[in-house]
Amino acid sequence: MKLIIAVIQDKDSNRLLNALVDHNFRATKLATTGGFLKSGNTTFMIGTDDIRVDKALEIIKENCQSREQLVAPVSPMGGNADSYVPYPVEVEVGGATVFVLPVEHFRQF
């Protein structure tokens, strides 16, 4: 058995959840916050048999596409303002960061 932890952008969470349910995956959806962009994201915890891991990863990849987004940079707090860029910059967001962990023991009550 494996535990898949997938951190995705909020915009993709409902689509991913629906796709997981359609393929009979059980998932726990957690509201989380990213450190880099300081914006909301969603973390899914998915427990599955080893033979279904590739299918789960395929579903995550199909439903969590990366895209470009304009982001206003955070102003420096007491730091060097010489290199501060005061206008929005385009960054790549979305996609998924996925961890697949072995599960030694599992019980459901």
C-alpha positions, 0 to 999 in steps of 0.5 A: 500500500502507498500514500500519495500526497499531492500539493496542487493549486486551488483552481485544480482541486475540484476537477481533480477530486471529481476525477479521483472519485470517478476512478474509485480513489478515496482522498482526503482534501486539505486546505494548505498555503504555499510558502513561495507565492503565499497563496492557497493551495490544496493538498490531497492524501490518497491511500491506494494499493501499489498496483493503482499508484500509476493510475492515480499519478496519471489522473493527477497529471491530467487534471493539474496543468501548469500555467503562467500567472502574473504575481505581484512581488512582496516588497522587501522588509528592511532588506536591500530595495535596490533589486526590488522590482515593483511591478508584477512578474509572470511565474509558472503556477499549477501542476502538482508536487507529488510524494509517494510514500510506503505505508507499513500499516493501515486500519480503517475503523 
